[in-house]
Amino acid sequence: MTAPVFVVGHFDAGDGGHYVLDGPEGRHAVSVKRLQAGEEVVLTDGAGRYAVCEVTGTEGKDRLIVRMGTVAEEPEPAPRITVVQALPKGDRGELAVETMTEVGVDAIVPWQAARCITQWRGDRGLKALGKWRATAREAGKQSRRLRFPEVADAATTRQVAALLAAADFAAVLHSDFEHVSAPLATAELPARGEIVLVVGPEGGVARDELALFEEAGAKPYVLGPTVLRTSTAGTAAAALLLGRTGRWS
């Protein structure tokens, strides 16, 4: 069985190098995963630091005791991939975050595009953002990532333009074939630095938004011969970029 991943706030072991995993993570390990002595687990802070540990026992329903292994750090991936995701309807936002996390996106920026039906305002926006961040954490654990994606605060169009201007490669997925310069599959990509990809809403990126993004240095690209939903386009495009940059090799 592949060693499951659990998130910890620190790696301070007690006497004999033993560490007690408790709280919700400990409950999941003991009562849901039903881990037993001798099995391996991976503890991570979700920011690259991790330790492979051996289970030595359990206490009650929510305390897993492990022998702490050496704490190491996974190198930061290169190039870094950020996806600016226009707000989808309903729970499709969590679907987008979940699958982008699983494939390996490094950062996700929610974007209130002009043609978004969903509006993040006040407490509703904070609740939705909390769901996105919780989804990224759980998907990071499920996919055995050691660096979970950062989910930023919701960005305005001008804030997105600033991100694009600072990127080493900036692209906007755009399905208007008359204005596409090239397929994303043939774009020249950097070996290092930052890639920022914008995924528009179901209604597409508005002309003034596209003009602002092009002024910031982003070019419009088409992903393929079909039009994907906004909740799946980012994942498909990220997978293409991860393969082409060698991060999946």
N, C-alpha and C positions, 0 to 999 in steps of 0.2 A: 504494500500500500504506500502511496506517495505521502510523505510527511506533511501533515496539515500545518497551516500558518496561523499564528495568533499574534495579536498586536499588544505591545507592552509600552509603558511609559518610561521605563528605565531598565537597565540590565544589571542592577546591583544584586549579587547573589549573597546568601547568608552563609552560615557555617557549612564547611565541607563543599562549598560551591553549589549549594542547592538553591533553587529559586521556586517560589510559590506563585503560581498563576491563579488568581482568584477573580472575584467579581463576575461580570457577564462573560468574559473570555474563559475563565475557569469553569463556569457553569456549562458553557458550550462544550468544553473539552471533556468534562466528566460525565454530564448527564445526556448530552446529545451524541458526541463522538464516541463516548464510552472507552476512552483510551486506557490502556493497561501498562503495567510496568514492563520496561524493555522496548516500548515503541518510541519512535523518534518524532519530535515536533520541531518546528522552526519558530522562533520568537523574533519579531521585527518591530521596529518603531515606525515603519511605513515611510521612512525617509532614507532608506538605504542601509541602515545598520541592522545586523541580524546575528543570531547564534543558533546552531543546530544542537538540540538538547535531547537527552534521554529521559523518558518518564521513569521515575522511581516509585511512585505511589500516588494515592489520592486520599483526600480527607473530606468526608461528607459528600455533598452534591455539587460543590462549586470550588474545590481547591485541588489543583493539580500540582504535584511536586516533581520537579525535574532536576537533573544534574546539568548545570550550565556548561555549554561548550564555549569555545573561543568566540569572542565577539569580533565580527569582521564587518567590512563595509563594501557594498557593491558599487563599482565605479558609476559615475553619472553617464547616462547614455548620450551618444552623439550621432547625428545631430538631434537636438531636442525638438519635439513636435508638440505644438500647441494647436488645439482646435477651438475656434470661436464658433459656438453653436447657437443659432437662432432658436428662440424658445418654441418648442413644439406644443401641440395640443395635448391635454390630458396627461397620462402617465408615459407618453412617448419620450419625454425628457429623461426620465430615469432609465428607459431602455437605451437611449443614446449613450448616456454616461456609463451604463453597465458594459455595453459591448465595446466602447472605446477604451475603457479601462482594461478589459480582457485582452485586447489586441496590443496594448502597450503605449497609448497616448500619454504624454507627460503632464499636460495641463489642459484644462477645459475652462473656457470663458463663456458664461451665458451672455447672450446678446439680445437686447430688446430691439429687434429690427422693425422698420416701419410697417411691414406687412404681417407682423406676428399677430395672431388672434389672441393668444395668451398674453396677459399683462401681469407683470410682477410689481405689485404696489403694496406698500405697508406690510402688515403682518403676513399677508398671503405670500408676498415675495420672499420674506424671511423664511417662512415655512417651506416653500418650494426649494429654496437654496439649501436649506438643511437636509431635505430629502436627497438632493443631488450629491451632497457631500457624504451622507450616510451610504448611498448607493456606491459611490466610488470606493469607500472603505471596505464594504462587504465584497464588492467585485474584486478588489485588490487581494483580499484574503483568499477568495475562491480560486483566483487564477494564479496564486502563489507568487505574487509580486512582492518585492522587497522595497520598492519605491512606489507609493500610491500616487495617482495623479492629483495635482493641486486643482481644486475647483474654486475659481476666483469669484469675487462679487460680480453681480451683473454689470455689464459694460454698456456705455452709450456708443453710438456710431462713431463719434469723434475719438473716444477712447480706443475703440477697435482700430481706427485709422492710425493712431499713435503706435499701437502694437505692430501693425504692418510696416510702418516706416522704420522701426528698429530691427526688423527681422532680416536674416540673411537670405531667406527665400519666402516670399509672400504670395499666396494664391487665393482666389475666390472661386469656389465651385459655382458655375453659372451655366444654365441649360439653354440659353439663347444662342444657338449655333451661329447666328449671323455675326456675333460679336466675340467669338472665341478665338484666341490666337493659336492655341495648340492643345492637344490632349494632355492631361496631367501625366500620362504614362511616358511622354517624350520630353518632359521638362528637364532642364539641367538643374540638378540638386546639389547643395553643398555637402561636403563630407563632415563638416562640424558646424557649430553655431546653432541658430534658431530657425526652425521652419514654422510659419504661422499659416494656418488654413482656415478660411471662412466658409461656413456652411449656412446658407440662407434659409428662410422660412419656406413653407409650402407654396406661397405665392411668388417666391423668387426674390432676388435682391432688387430693390428699387433703383431707378436710373441715377438719382442723385447720390445714393449710397455707393453704387458702383463707381461713379465718377470720383467721389472722395477717396475711395480705396485705391483707384488707379493713380490718383495724384500722389498717394502715399507710397507708391511703388509696387502695388499688388497687381498682378495680371489675372484676367479671367481664364479659367480652364474648364474643359469638359471632362467628366470622368469616364464616360463610355457612351454607347449608342442608346442607352435607356435612361429614363429619368427616375432617380431614386427618391424615396421620401427623405425629408430632412433628418429623421431619426436614425436612418441607416446610411446616409451618404457619407457622414464623417467617419464612420467605422470602415467602410469600403475604401475610402480615399486614404485613411491612415494606414491600412493594411498594405496598400500599394506603395506608399512612401516608405514604410518600414522594410518592405522587401527590396525596394530599389536602392535604399541607402545602406544596405548591408546589415541593418540591425537584426534581421531575422536569419542571417547566414550563420 
